[in-house]
Amino acid sequence: MSEHESRELIDLFTAYTAGPHSIGAHLRAAAARSHARDPLLVVTGADMALYPGDGRPPTVLPYRLSNRGFKELAAVSHLGTALASLVELHRHDPGGVWRTDAENLLHQVRRSRAANSTALWRDRIAAVTHRGREEAIATMVDYACAVTERYLVRALTDPSWLDHRTLREQYLEDGHPDLPVSFNRIMVATFFLVGMDNAHRLIAWCDDQDIDWARTMVVVVGQIGRPTAGVTWRTNGVAGTVLAASRHTLPLNRLYIAPHARGFATPTGGDLSEVRALEPVLRQLWAGTRVTVELGGAMFEGYPAFSPGDDHPGSFSDLTVSRADEVVTEQPRIRSPKDWFTLVTRLRLVMEDPRQLLSGAVTDYAAQQLVEHGNDPSALTVPGLDDEPYPAYGSVSVAA
């Protein structure tokens, strides 16, 4: 104890809120016991575990590690950011490492284009949600690599190309005669494909568990995405997908996001010992949060109550955006797969808003579309992939 502290008042403080024998600890434990029979759904950055309640064993879905094609699609979607980063490197230090990095990226792009094929996506990566689209994906990846190679070759020959306006006009945006599909559209397509695959498997898994959503305790634990991201349900793509999987029957006030709480490692070899051991800890976390919320309502009845969001827990922002708007404060609503101004605005938002997951530009839209189409990926339109005028596979010239 510090010399400036009062022992008596510190003991009064700990009588309620600190230590294993405090009133608060006893209340959290009592609240956890009262919810012992309720299902508990726990989401980490890589896995989802359902604890059915009453001591029954958990079931785990490793949704992130089992995502076929995630890294391959992310490699393509990151090309736009990679080129923009090279522009910044050159701007900060024209005589620095940018050229070495650009040459390495060019080498990897060429290797990737050579390795890419319809057979790769159909027979090796073989994601269920890609079925019927493997040739289109291979064509998109071939084109993405070709136009990236072309830009890199020109920039290495003439560093004046390492300029953000040039990058936008020659590579990122619609309208250039030598760019039948802009790279902005490719970024949307790759993000959508990843989000669609995650959401499809998560929705199917939740359906198989026959979850009673009205009673389910949901907690998202640990870091998901960059350290500042995903700490609210609107900025957490997995939370949004869980809401969609519940067909919007999960009350929003039963979903808590605890970025500092301990999660569990992905189980290996069927060993669920760590998952089982964390159940009482996570039940008490959820129940302890809940009971404090309930205390607020009991203590201050008659005053305005807090609401965690929209009256309908599955509804996302009704905000729309147009070229007349100078700023947006949250993800605007996508009105259709061809709503390109909104789709690209979302790309900017997830980059600039540190609360957002970088991959979350279209995750909520993909999940909602799956719910509306019976969780059938083939029934969806993938923006940036379907109905786009990609040149034939291998036909794009990379000559400067």
N, C-alpha and C positions, 0 to 999 in steps of 0.2 A: 504494500500500500504506500502511496506517495505521502510525503509529509504534509501536503496541503489538503488531504482528504479527511473527511470525518468518518471514523469507524462506524458510528451509530447509524448515520444516514446511508452509508454504503451497505450496511447490513439490511436496512429497510429496503434499499433498491434490490438487493439480491433475493429478498424474501418473496418478491413477486416474479422477477424476470430472469434470474440467472441461476444456473446450477441444476443438478438433477432432482433436487427435492424442493424446488420453488413451486409456487402456485401455478405459474405459467406452464412448467414442465408437467405437473400433474394434470392440468387441463388438457394439454395436447395429448397426453396418453389416454385420458378418458375419452376424448373426441375420437381418437384412432380406434379405440375399442368399439365405439358406437357405430363405426363404419366398417367393421371387420368383415362383414358379409357382402359389402358392395364391391363390384368389379373395379380394379385399378389398372388404368392404361398408362404406361410410362414410356416416354419417347426420349431417346438420346440422339446424338448426332449421327448414329449409324444403325441403331436398332430400335425395335418397338417390342415391349413386353406386356402381356396381359396377365394380370393376377386375378383369377376368377373370384377370389374371396373364400372365406371359411377355411383357409389353410390349404386349399387345393393348389396343385403345382402350376407354375407359370408356363406360358407359351411365348416363344420369341420369334420375331421376324427380323432378320438382318437386312433391312430394306436398302441400305446404302451399298454394302459390299456385294449384294446379289444383283446390283443394277448393271446389266450387261450393256456395254457401249458408252457408259457414262464418261470415262476418261477420254475415249476416242472422240466423242462428240464435243466434250469440253475443250479438247485440243484445237478443234476447228473454231469453236465459238470464241476462243481466246485470241485468235489471230488479229482481230480488229484492235483489241486492247494492246496486243504486242506491238503492232505498228505505231499506235498512238504513243506508246511508251518509248519507242525508238525516236520518235519526233522529239519528245521531251528530253531524252538523253542527249540528243544532238544539240538541242537548244541550250541546255545547261553547260555542255562541255563538247564543243565541236571537234576537239582533238582527242576525245576520250575513248571509252570502250564501245561506243555505239556501233562502230564498223565491225568489230569482232562479233558483237551480239547479232548484228544484222546478217553477217555471213553464216553464223551458226544457225540462225532461224531459217535462212534460205536453204541450207543443207538439209535441215529436218523437214522442211516443207517438200522438197524434192523427194526425199526418202518416203514420206507419207503418201505423196501422190502415186509413187511407183507401187506401194504396198496396197493401196486402196483398190477395191473391186467389188462387184456385186456379190461374188462368192464369199468375200470376207464378211460382209454384213449378213448374208443369208446363212452360211454354213459354219462360221467360226464364232462371230459375236452372237448371232442368232437370238436377238431379243424378241420375245413374243409380241411385243407391241410394234415391232418393225415389220411384221409379216405383211407381204404385199407391197411394201415400200422400199425393199432393199436396193432395187435398181435405181430408184429415184434418189435415195440417200447417197449411194456411190457416185451418181452423176453430180449431185450437189457438192460432195467433198472434192471430187476431181476439179470442178470449176472453182471452188474456194481456194484450193491449193494453187491453181493456175493463175488466178488474178492476184493472189498474194505474192507468188513468185515474180510475176511481171512488175508489180510495184517495187519489190525489194531490188530487183535488177536495176530498175531506173534510179532508185534512190542511191544505190551504191555507185552508179555511174555519175549521177548528178545529185549531190546532197541537198540542192535547193528543193527537191521533192519532199524532204523531211520537214514539212510544214503542215500545220493542222488544217488549214483551208484546202490545201492541195489534197490531203488525205481524204477529207470529206467529199470533195468534188470528184476525185478520181477513183474512189474506192468505197467509201461508206454509204453515200447517199444515192437516191434514185436520180435519173435524168441524164447520166453520161451515155453517149451513143455507143461506146465500147464496153458498156457494162449492162448487159441485159437483165441481170439481177444484182441489186446492190448488196454490199456485205452486211448492212443493217438487217436485211431480210434473212440472211443466213444466220446471223446471231439469234434472231427471234426463233427461227426454225430449230436450231440445235438446242436452245433452252427449252423450247416446247417439247421436243422429243424426249429429253431427259425428264422433264416434269411429268409428261404423260406416262412414261414408264414407271416412275416412282408412284404416282397416284393410282395407276391401274393395279399394281401389285398390292399396295396398301389397302385400297378399297376392297379388293377380292379377299384379302386376308381377314379384314375386319368383318366382312360378310360371313365368312366361314366360322367365325367365333360366336356368331349369334349374340352380339353384345346388347345388353339392356342399357341403352344410352342415357335414359332418364336418371339412372342410378349410378352411372359410371363416374369415377374420379379420374381425371386426366391431368397429368403433370409432365411438362417438357423440361428436361434437366440438362445442365451442362451447356457448353458452347456449341452453337450450330451456326456455321458460317464464320465470318470475320468477328473479332471480339466484341464489336459494338452492335452486332446485328441480331435480329430475331428475338428481341426481348419483349415484344408485344404480339398479340395474336394477329394483328394486321400485318406485321412485318415478318412473321414466321411462317414460311411456306408449309412446313410439316403440320403446324397447328391448323392452318387453313385446310389442308388435305384431310385431316382428321374430322374437322367440322363437316366437310363435304361427304366423307365416308359415312358419317352418321345420318346422312340425308337431312341434315340440319335439325336433328332432334336432340343433339347434345346441347343442354343449356350452357350458354357461354360462361355463366358464373361457376361452372364446374371444371373449367379448364384453367390451369395455372402454369405460368412459365417461370422456372426457377433456374436462371443461367449459372448460379453459383453452387447449385446442389450437385452432389456426387451422383454420377451414373455408374453404369457397369460396362465392362469391356465386352466386345462381341464374344459370345460363348464359342468355344472350340471343342470338337469331339463330343458334342451333346452334353457337356458339363454345365449345369445350370446352378452350381453351388453359389456363385457370387450373386446371381440374379435372385435366388431364393433369400440369401442373407440380407439383401437390401429391402425386401418387402416391408418389414416393420418400420424401417427408417423412412421410406417413401410414403407409407400410409400416414405416419405421424406428421410428415411434412405437409401433406395435402390437408389432413384433418385439422392440424394446428393453424394453418392459414384460414381454413373455412370457419373455425370456431371464433377467430378474431373478427372476421367479417360479420358473423352473426351477433357478436357482442355489440358491434357498432349499431346494428339495427335495433337491438333491445334497449341499449342505453339512450339512444337519441330518437326514439319513435316520435313521429309527428313532424320531423324535419325532413327535407328532401333527401332521398336515398341515392346512393351511388349506383350507376349502371355501367357495366363493363364494355358497352358498345351498343350496337343497333338492337332494337327490340327483337329482330329475327337473327339468331346467331349465325346463320349461314350466309347472310347477305353481305356483300362487299360494297365498297364505295359506289354511290350513285353519281359521284363526281365525273363529269365528262370534260374533255379538254379540246380546245380548238386553237388555231393560229392567232386568235385574238388574245389568248391568255399569255401572260408573261411568266407566271409561276404556278406550280401545283404543290400542294402540301401533303398529298397522299396519292396512292396508286389510282389513277383514273380508270373508269370502267371501260373495258374493251367491248365495243358494240358488235363486232363481227371479226372473222379471221382476216378481213381485208381492211380493217381499221388501222392503217399503217401509221397515221400521225400519232394515235394513242400508243400503239405498240412501241414505236421508237421513243416516244416520250417516256415510257416506262423504262426503257434501257438507260436513258439519262438519269431518271430518278433513282434507280437502284445503284448507280455509280456514285451519285452525289449525296444521297441520304445515308449516313453511316448506320442507321438503324436497320437498313434493308439487307436481305441476302442477295448477293450478286446474281445468283441463279434464279431469284424469285420474280423476275420480270413478268413471267407468264405462267408460273406454277399454279396459282389459284384459278386462272382461266382454264388450264388444261384439266384440273381436277373437276371443276364445275361442268365442263363440257362432257367429261366421262360420266358423271352422275346423270346428266340429262340424256345420255345416249346408252344407258344400260351397261356402262363400263366396257363398251366395245370400242377399242382404239381405231378399228377400221372405219367406223362411222364418223370419225372426226375429220375436220379439215386442218391440216398442219400448216399454219401460216408461215410463209417463206419457203415451203417445200412443195406442197400440192398446188397445182395450177400455175406454177412459175415457169417462165420461158428459158429454162436452162439449155445451153447448147449441148449437143450430143457429147457423150462421154469421150474424153480425149481430144476433143476438137478445138479447144481454146489455145490460141497461140500465146506464148510467153515472151515473144520478141519485143524488145523495147521500141 
